[in-house]
Amino acid sequence: MITGRNTLGVIDDSLNNERSSVDSAERRIAEVSKQLLEQQQAHIQDYRELARLRVDMMDRGNMTASIDVVTKQVAAALEARKSARTELDARIIKLQDEHAALEVERENQHQELEKAAEALDVAEAATQARLDVDSDYLAQEQRVQEARRIAMHADDKATHSEQEQDDKGQSYRDDVLFMYLWKRHYGTSQYRAWPLTRWLDSRVAHLVGFSDARANYARLQEIPLRLREHADQIKQAAEAAFNELRELDEVARREDGIIELEAARDMEQAALEAIDTRIEEAGERHEQLLERKDDFAAGEDDGYRKVIDYVTSELRRDDVRELRRDAMATPYPDDDLVVNRLFEREQDVQELEISLNELKGALRKQHKKLQELESLRYDFRRRRYDQAGYSFSDGALIAAMLSNFINGRLDRNSLWRVLEQQQRYRPQRTDPTFGSGGFGQGTVWGGRRGGLGGVFGGGRGSSGRGTTLGRGRGSFGSGGGGFRTGGGF
């Protein structure tokens, strides 16, 4: 067994670890992108050196001036990109501070909600203790139990009669002559026919013994209807008794101030939900800024792409290519050294590009996992699974499933199904199956209000409180801390 708060702590730890991994990947990508850009800039400087050495091939002034222009434009573009990156980092830090403040505000509000929920739980438990020794209340609860037992028996009897009608009536329905007379209402005041037809029908009725058969078949048809009508009346009486018991619960809750405490709890929960909405909105803005930051780190922002495209186009100019070819054809060693550096650098550039693409692919996968974890955490808190009273049956299973999810062996939907199956809600003091809450029609106890659910359920019987006569326990934990009712408790 692991509490909802502890489970949220495990999710938070996993989320922090994944964020650290993403940050490390982003730093590595930024480093490789920086190296790639430095190689491109070094290319420009090498061509400038070649132009200086190859005075006899072309006008040195024109060539070096052209390259100097490229160098200056690249430097200006990089400076503008650096300023944009600095501004982006400042916005991210500001938003992170805002998010941290919201988390502190949420924790404080969560404590207020816990206090309101505890006060409600204490009050409901006290009311239940008072009702549990109230003779009139106990008598009404016993009447409901007995009325439910009788209603269930009547329903079973009517159902059995309906099944018997189908079985025993088949032989009558298979008799063509009998069904011909039955459908014509022969032998009743509804029968209408010409004299000749009457004489023929009478011969047929005498032949098949219709008189006795009609009486038997009529009883076979009528008994299930009467039994079902009787069962419905008994059911209505049981429901009336149950409504009286529920009204006793409601009156006791009003007298003990539980309605006001419940309203106070709901107000605190609404305040918490408002903070969660602000946290979600801040998270969306933060995600957008982080995507831009990733673009900067991966060299996919507009400024970086413009620099690379500009440098690449300049290096593909005909006069630059010619400068390189001529340098390779000269017997002088100085320009050969420069050309060798260019070749080596091109190999380094190719390796860096391959490494960068691999890092980008890994980062995309890490980002997807991080977003799924953040979504899981948001849904977990939206369902109020971190609220007091929530727990998960198998703590070891939850930890193992989270590990499998982080490692990519389990998807988010499968993990969420496990969490929903494992979650349990039980107030610390209040019994949700007390009184009218123990008959499978929702509960007014446990700080949650449920609507009408199944018809037949158990109350406090000989086998203990919450005897199950229905179709299974209702499901706690709907979105926003609500309550879904199902069958009997």
C-alpha positions as CSV (number, residue, x, y, z in Angstrom):
1,M,0.0,0.0,0.0
2,I,1.3,3.5,-0.9
3,T,-0.4,6.8,-0.3
4,G,-1.4,9.1,-3.1
5,R,1.0,11.8,-1.8
6,N,3.9,9.3,-1.9
7,T,2.9,8.1,-5.3
8,L,3.0,11.7,-6.5
9,G,6.4,12.0,-5.0
10,V,7.6,9.1,-7.1
11,I,6.2,10.7,-10.2
12,D,7.9,14.0,-9.3
13,D,11.3,12.3,-8.8
14,S,10.9,10.6,-12.2
15,L,10.0,13.9,-13.7
16,N,13.0,15.7,-12.2
17,N,15.3,12.9,-13.4
18,E,13.9,13.2,-16.9
19,R,14.3,17.0,-16.9
20,S,17.9,16.5,-16.0
21,S,18.4,14.2,-18.9
22,V,16.8,16.6,-21.3
23,D,19.0,19.5,-20.0
24,S,22.1,17.3,-20.5
25,A,21.1,16.5,-24.0
26,E,20.4,20.1,-24.8
27,R,23.8,21.2,-23.5
28,R,25.5,18.5,-25.6
29,I,23.5,19.6,-28.7
30,A,24.4,23.3,-28.1
31,E,28.0,22.3,-27.8
32,V,28.0,20.4,-31.1
33,S,26.1,23.2,-32.8
34,K,28.7,25.7,-31.6
35,Q,31.5,23.5,-32.9
36,L,29.8,23.2,-36.2
37,L,29.4,27.0,-36.5
38,E,33.1,27.5,-35.5
39,Q,34.2,25.2,-38.3
40,Q,32.2,27.2,-40.8
41,Q,33.8,30.4,-39.6
42,A,37.2,28.8,-39.7
43,H,36.5,27.9,-43.4
44,I,36.0,31.6,-44.1
45,Q,39.3,32.5,-42.5
46,D,41.1,29.8,-44.5
47,Y,39.8,31.1,-47.7
48,R,40.9,34.6,-46.6
49,E,44.3,33.2,-46.1
50,L,44.3,31.6,-49.5
51,A,43.3,34.9,-51.1
52,R,46.2,36.6,-49.4
53,L,48.6,33.9,-50.7
54,R,47.3,33.9,-54.2
55,V,48.0,37.5,-55.2
56,D,49.1,36.5,-58.6
57,M,45.7,34.8,-59.4
58,M,43.4,37.7,-58.7
59,D,43.1,41.1,-57.2
60,R,44.0,40.5,-53.5
61,G,42.1,43.6,-52.4
62,N,38.8,42.5,-54.0
63,M,39.0,39.0,-52.7
64,T,40.0,39.8,-49.1
65,A,37.5,42.6,-48.9
66,S,34.7,40.3,-50.0
67,I,35.6,37.8,-47.4
68,D,35.9,40.5,-44.8
69,V,32.4,41.5,-45.6
70,V,31.2,38.0,-45.0
71,T,33.0,37.8,-41.7
72,K,31.5,41.0,-40.5
73,Q,28.0,40.1,-41.5
74,V,28.3,36.7,-39.8
75,A,29.6,38.3,-36.7
76,A,26.7,40.8,-36.7
77,A,24.2,38.0,-37.2
78,L,25.7,35.9,-34.4
79,E,25.6,38.9,-32.0
80,A,21.9,39.5,-32.8
81,R,21.3,35.7,-32.2
82,K,23.2,35.9,-28.9
83,S,21.0,38.8,-27.8
84,A,17.8,36.9,-28.7
85,R,19.1,33.9,-26.8
86,T,19.8,36.0,-23.7
87,E,16.3,37.5,-23.8
88,L,14.8,34.1,-24.2
89,D,16.8,32.7,-21.2
90,A,15.6,35.7,-19.1
91,R,12.0,34.9,-20.1
92,I,12.4,31.3,-19.2
93,I,13.9,32.1,-15.8
94,K,11.1,34.5,-15.1
95,L,8.5,31.9,-16.0
96,Q,10.2,29.3,-13.9
97,D,10.1,31.6,-10.9
98,E,6.4,32.2,-11.6
99,H,5.8,28.5,-11.8
100,A,7.8,27.8,-8.6
101,A,5.7,30.5,-6.8
102,L,2.5,28.9,-8.1
103,E,3.6,25.5,-6.8
104,V,4.2,27.0,-3.4
105,E,0.8,28.6,-3.6
106,R,-0.7,25.3,-4.6
107,E,0.9,23.5,-1.7
108,N,-0.4,26.0,0.7
109,Q,-3.9,25.8,-0.8
110,H,-3.7,22.0,-0.8
111,Q,-3.0,22.2,3.0
112,E,-6.1,24.4,3.4
113,L,-8.1,21.8,1.4
114,E,-6.8,19.0,3.6
115,K,-7.9,20.9,6.7
116,A,-11.4,21.5,5.3
117,A,-11.7,17.9,4.2
118,E,-10.5,16.7,7.7
119,A,-13.0,18.9,9.4
120,L,-15.7,17.5,7.2
121,D,-14.5,13.9,7.9
122,V,-14.5,14.4,11.6
123,A,-18.0,15.9,11.6
124,E,-19.4,13.1,9.4
125,A,-17.8,10.5,11.6
126,A,-19.4,12.1,14.7
127,T,-22.8,12.2,13.0
128,Q,-22.5,8.6,12.0
129,A,-21.6,7.7,15.6
130,R,-24.7,9.5,16.8
131,L,-27.0,7.9,14.3
132,D,-25.5,4.4,15.0
133,V,-27.1,4.5,18.5
134,D,-30.4,6.2,17.4
135,S,-33.2,3.6,17.8
136,D,-35.5,5.3,15.3
137,Y,-32.7,5.5,12.7
138,L,-31.7,1.9,13.2
139,A,-35.3,0.8,12.9
140,Q,-35.6,2.7,9.6
141,E,-32.4,1.1,8.3
142,Q,-33.7,-2.3,9.2
143,R,-37.0,-1.5,7.4
144,V,-35.0,-0.6,4.3
145,Q,-33.0,-3.9,4.6
146,E,-36.2,-5.9,4.9
147,A,-37.9,-4.1,2.1
148,R,-34.9,-4.6,-0.1
149,R,-34.9,-8.3,0.7
150,I,-38.6,-8.7,-0.1
151,A,-38.2,-6.6,-3.3
152,M,-35.3,-8.8,-4.5
153,H,-37.4,-11.9,-3.8
154,A,-40.4,-10.5,-5.7
155,D,-38.2,-9.6,-8.6
156,D,-36.6,-13.0,-8.7
157,K,-40.1,-14.6,-8.6
158,A,-41.4,-12.4,-11.5
159,T,-38.3,-13.1,-13.5
160,H,-38.7,-16.9,-13.0
161,S,-42.3,-16.7,-14.0
162,E,-41.4,-14.8,-17.2
163,Q,-38.8,-17.5,-18.0
164,E,-41.4,-20.2,-17.3
165,Q,-43.8,-18.4,-19.6
166,D,-41.4,-18.7,-22.4
167,D,-40.7,-22.3,-21.8
168,K,-44.2,-23.6,-21.1
169,G,-45.9,-21.4,-23.7
170,Q,-43.8,-22.8,-26.6
171,S,-46.0,-25.9,-27.1
172,Y,-49.1,-23.6,-27.4
173,R,-47.3,-21.3,-29.9
174,D,-46.3,-24.3,-31.9
175,D,-49.9,-25.4,-32.3
176,V,-51.1,-23.7,-35.5
177,L,-54.9,-24.3,-34.9
178,F,-54.7,-23.2,-31.3
179,M,-52.9,-20.0,-32.2
180,Y,-55.4,-19.4,-35.1
181,L,-58.3,-19.4,-32.6
182,W,-56.3,-17.5,-29.9
183,K,-55.5,-14.6,-32.3
184,R,-59.1,-14.5,-33.4
185,H,-60.1,-14.2,-29.7
186,Y,-62.4,-17.3,-30.0
187,G,-64.4,-17.9,-26.8
188,T,-64.3,-14.2,-25.7
189,S,-66.6,-11.2,-26.2
190,Q,-64.1,-9.9,-28.7
191,Y,-64.7,-12.8,-31.1
192,R,-66.4,-11.7,-34.4
193,A,-67.2,-13.9,-37.4
194,W,-69.9,-14.9,-40.0
195,P,-72.2,-17.8,-39.1
196,L,-70.4,-20.2,-41.4
197,T,-67.1,-19.2,-40.0
198,R,-68.4,-19.5,-36.4
199,W,-69.6,-23.1,-37.2
200,L,-66.2,-24.0,-38.7
201,D,-64.3,-22.4,-35.8
202,S,-66.4,-24.3,-33.3
203,R,-65.5,-27.6,-35.0
204,V,-61.8,-26.7,-34.9
205,A,-62.1,-25.7,-31.2
206,H,-63.8,-29.0,-30.3
207,L,-61.1,-30.9,-32.3
208,V,-58.2,-29.3,-30.4
209,G,-59.8,-29.0,-27.0
210,F,-59.4,-25.2,-27.2
211,S,-61.6,-24.3,-24.2
212,D,-59.3,-25.8,-21.5
213,A,-56.2,-24.9,-23.4
214,R,-57.2,-21.3,-23.7
215,A,-57.8,-21.0,-20.0
216,N,-54.4,-22.5,-19.2
217,Y,-52.6,-20.4,-21.8
218,A,-54.4,-17.2,-20.5
219,R,-53.2,-18.0,-16.9
220,L,-49.7,-18.6,-18.2
221,Q,-49.8,-15.1,-19.9
222,E,-51.5,-13.4,-16.9
223,I,-49.4,-14.6,-14.0
224,P,-46.1,-13.1,-15.0
225,L,-47.8,-9.7,-15.6
226,R,-49.3,-9.8,-12.1
227,L,-46.1,-10.9,-10.5
228,R,-44.1,-8.2,-12.3
229,E,-46.7,-5.6,-11.3
230,H,-46.5,-6.8,-7.7
231,A,-42.6,-6.7,-7.9
232,D,-42.7,-3.2,-9.1
233,Q,-45.0,-2.1,-6.3
234,I,-42.7,-3.8,-3.8
235,K,-39.7,-2.1,-5.4
236,Q,-41.4,1.3,-5.1
237,A,-42.1,0.6,-1.5
238,A,-38.4,-0.3,-1.0
239,E,-37.3,2.9,-2.7
240,A,-39.7,4.9,-0.5
241,A,-38.2,3.3,2.6
242,F,-34.7,4.0,1.3
243,N,-35.6,7.6,0.5
244,E,-36.8,8.0,4.1
245,L,-33.5,6.7,5.3
246,R,-31.6,9.0,3.0
247,E,-33.7,11.9,4.3
248,L,-32.7,11.0,7.9
249,D,-29.1,11.1,6.8
250,E,-29.6,14.5,5.1
251,V,-31.4,15.9,8.1
252,A,-28.7,14.8,10.5
253,R,-26.0,16.3,8.2
254,R,-27.9,19.6,8.2
255,E,-28.4,19.6,11.9
256,D,-24.7,18.9,12.5
257,G,-23.4,21.6,10.1
258,I,-22.0,19.2,7.6
259,I,-23.6,20.9,4.7
260,E,-21.7,24.1,5.6
261,L,-18.5,22.2,6.1
262,E,-19.0,20.5,2.7
263,A,-19.5,23.9,1.1
264,A,-16.3,25.2,2.7
265,R,-14.4,22.1,1.4
266,D,-15.8,22.7,-2.1
267,M,-14.7,26.3,-1.9
268,E,-11.2,25.3,-1.0
269,Q,-11.2,22.8,-3.8
270,A,-12.4,25.3,-6.3
271,A,-9.5,27.6,-5.3
272,L,-7.1,24.7,-5.7
273,E,-8.5,24.0,-9.2
274,A,-8.1,27.7,-10.1
275,I,-4.4,27.5,-9.1
276,D,-4.0,24.3,-11.1
277,T,-5.4,26.1,-14.2
278,R,-2.9,28.8,-13.8
279,I,-0.1,26.2,-13.4
280,E,-1.3,24.5,-16.6
281,E,-1.3,27.8,-18.5
282,A,2.2,28.7,-17.2
283,G,3.3,25.2,-18.2
284,E,2.1,25.7,-21.7
285,R,3.9,29.0,-22.0
286,H,7.0,27.4,-20.5
287,E,6.8,24.6,-23.0
288,Q,6.7,27.0,-25.9
289,L,9.7,28.9,-24.6
290,L,11.6,25.6,-24.1
291,E,10.8,24.6,-27.7
292,R,12.5,27.9,-28.8
293,K,15.4,27.1,-26.5
294,D,15.7,23.7,-28.1
295,D,15.8,25.3,-31.5
296,F,18.7,27.5,-30.4
297,A,20.5,24.6,-28.9
298,A,20.1,22.5,-32.0
299,G,20.9,25.3,-34.4
300,E,17.4,25.3,-35.8
301,D,16.5,28.9,-35.0
302,D,16.1,31.4,-37.8
303,G,19.2,33.3,-36.9
304,Y,21.5,30.3,-37.0
305,R,20.0,28.9,-40.2
306,K,20.5,32.3,-41.9
307,V,24.1,32.4,-40.9
308,I,24.8,28.8,-42.1
309,D,22.9,29.4,-45.3
310,Y,24.8,32.7,-45.9
311,V,28.2,31.1,-45.2
312,T,27.4,28.1,-47.3
313,S,26.3,30.2,-50.3
314,E,29.5,32.3,-50.0
315,L,31.7,29.3,-50.0
316,R,30.0,27.9,-53.1
317,R,30.8,31.0,-55.2
318,D,32.8,30.3,-58.3
319,D,35.7,32.6,-57.5
320,V,36.1,30.9,-54.1
321,R,36.1,27.4,-55.7
322,E,38.6,28.6,-58.3
323,L,40.8,30.0,-55.6
324,R,40.8,26.6,-54.0
325,R,41.5,24.7,-57.2
326,D,44.4,27.0,-58.1
327,A,45.9,26.6,-54.6
328,M,45.9,22.9,-55.0
329,A,47.8,23.2,-58.4
330,T,50.7,25.4,-57.1
331,P,54.0,24.0,-55.9
332,Y,54.0,26.3,-52.9
333,P,53.6,24.6,-49.5
334,D,51.9,27.5,-47.7
335,D,48.6,27.3,-49.7
336,D,48.8,23.4,-49.5
337,L,48.7,23.6,-45.7
338,V,45.6,25.8,-45.9
339,V,43.9,23.4,-48.4
340,N,44.7,20.4,-46.2
341,R,43.1,22.2,-43.3
342,L,40.0,22.7,-45.4
343,F,39.8,19.0,-46.3
344,E,40.2,17.9,-42.7
345,R,37.7,20.4,-41.5
346,E,35.1,19.1,-44.0
347,Q,35.5,15.7,-42.5
348,D,35.0,17.1,-39.0
349,V,31.9,19.0,-40.2
350,Q,30.4,15.7,-41.6
351,E,31.0,13.9,-38.3
352,L,29.6,16.8,-36.3
353,E,26.5,16.9,-38.5
354,I,26.0,13.1,-38.1
355,S,26.4,13.4,-34.3
356,L,24.0,16.4,-34.2
357,N,21.3,14.6,-36.1
358,E,21.6,11.6,-33.7
359,L,21.4,13.9,-30.7
360,K,18.4,15.7,-32.1
361,G,16.6,12.3,-32.5
362,A,17.4,11.3,-29.0
363,L,16.2,14.7,-27.6
364,R,12.9,14.4,-29.4
365,K,12.3,11.0,-27.7
366,Q,13.2,12.5,-24.3
367,H,11.0,15.5,-24.9
368,K,8.1,13.2,-25.7
369,K,8.6,11.2,-22.5
370,L,8.9,14.4,-20.5
371,Q,5.7,15.7,-21.9
372,E,3.9,12.4,-21.1
373,L,5.3,12.5,-17.5
374,E,4.1,16.1,-17.1
375,S,0.7,15.1,-18.5
376,L,0.5,12.1,-16.1
377,R,1.4,14.4,-13.2
378,Y,-1.2,16.9,-14.2
379,D,-4.0,14.3,-14.5
380,F,-2.9,12.7,-11.2
381,R,-3.3,16.0,-9.4
382,R,-6.5,16.9,-11.3
383,R,-8.1,13.7,-10.1
384,R,-7.0,14.6,-6.6
385,Y,-5.2,11.3,-6.1
386,D,-2.7,13.2,-3.9
387,Q,-5.5,14.1,-1.5
388,A,-5.7,12.5,2.0
389,G,-7.6,9.2,1.9
390,Y,-6.3,8.1,-1.5
391,S,-3.9,5.2,-1.7
392,F,-2.7,2.6,-4.2
393,S,-2.9,-1.1,-3.3
394,D,0.5,-2.3,-4.6
395,G,3.3,0.3,-4.1
396,A,5.9,-2.0,-5.6
397,L,3.8,-2.5,-8.7
398,I,3.4,1.3,-9.1
399,A,7.2,1.8,-8.8
400,A,7.9,-0.9,-11.3
401,M,5.3,0.4,-13.8
402,L,6.8,3.9,-13.5
403,S,10.2,2.5,-14.2
404,N,9.0,0.6,-17.2
405,F,7.3,3.8,-18.5
406,I,10.5,5.8,-18.1
407,N,12.5,3.1,-19.9
408,G,10.1,3.0,-22.8
409,R,8.7,-0.4,-22.1
410,L,5.2,0.9,-21.2
411,D,3.1,3.6,-22.7
412,R,1.3,6.4,-20.8
413,N,-2.2,5.0,-21.3
414,S,-1.3,1.6,-19.9
415,L,0.4,3.2,-16.9
416,W,-2.7,5.3,-16.3
417,R,-5.0,2.3,-16.4
418,V,-2.8,0.6,-13.7
419,L,-3.1,3.7,-11.5
420,E,-6.8,3.9,-11.9
421,Q,-7.2,0.1,-11.1
422,Q,-4.9,0.4,-8.1
423,Q,-6.3,3.6,-6.6
424,R,-8.6,3.4,-3.5
425,Y,-10.3,6.1,-1.6
426,R,-11.3,5.7,2.0
427,P,-11.9,8.6,4.5
428,Q,-9.9,8.3,7.7
429,R,-12.9,8.3,9.9
430,T,-16.1,8.4,7.9
431,D,-17.7,5.2,6.6
432,P,-19.1,5.8,3.1
433,T,-21.3,2.7,3.4
434,F,-23.0,4.0,6.5
435,G,-26.8,4.1,6.4
436,S,-28.2,5.0,3.0
437,G,-24.7,4.8,1.6
438,G,-24.7,1.0,1.9
439,F,-27.4,0.2,-0.6
440,G,-25.6,0.8,-3.9
441,Q,-27.4,4.1,-4.7
442,G,-24.6,6.4,-4.1
443,T,-23.5,7.9,-0.7
444,V,-23.9,11.1,1.1
445,W,-21.0,10.2,3.3
446,G,-17.2,10.4,2.9
447,G,-17.3,14.0,1.7
448,R,-18.8,13.0,-1.6
449,R,-22.3,13.0,-3.0
450,G,-23.4,10.3,-5.4
451,G,-26.5,9.9,-7.5
452,L,-28.8,6.9,-7.6
453,G,-27.1,3.8,-8.8
454,G,-28.1,0.1,-8.7
455,V,-31.5,-1.0,-7.4
456,F,-30.6,-3.7,-5.0
457,G,-27.8,-3.5,-2.5
458,G,-26.8,-4.4,1.0
459,G,-26.9,-2.4,4.1
460,R,-25.8,-3.5,7.6
461,G,-26.8,-7.1,7.6
462,S,-25.8,-10.1,9.7
463,S,-22.5,-10.4,8.0
464,G,-21.5,-6.8,8.9
465,R,-21.8,-3.3,7.6
466,G,-21.9,-3.1,3.8
467,T,-23.2,-6.6,2.9
468,T,-23.1,-6.9,-0.8
469,L,-26.3,-7.9,-2.5
470,G,-25.8,-5.9,-5.7
471,R,-23.4,-5.8,-8.6
472,G,-20.2,-4.5,-6.9
473,R,-18.8,-1.5,-5.1
474,G,-19.2,1.9,-6.7
475,S,-16.1,3.7,-8.0
476,F,-14.5,6.6,-6.2
477,G,-12.3,9.1,-7.8
478,S,-13.9,10.8,-10.8
479,G,-12.3,13.9,-12.3
480,G,-12.0,16.9,-10.0
481,G,-12.6,14.9,-6.8
482,G,-16.1,13.8,-7.7
483,F,-17.8,10.5,-7.0
484,R,-19.0,7.9,-9.4
485,T,-21.6,5.4,-8.1
486,G,-22.1,2.0,-9.4
487,G,-23.7,-1.1,-7.9
488,G,-24.1,-2.1,-4.3
489,F,-21.5,-1.8,-1.6
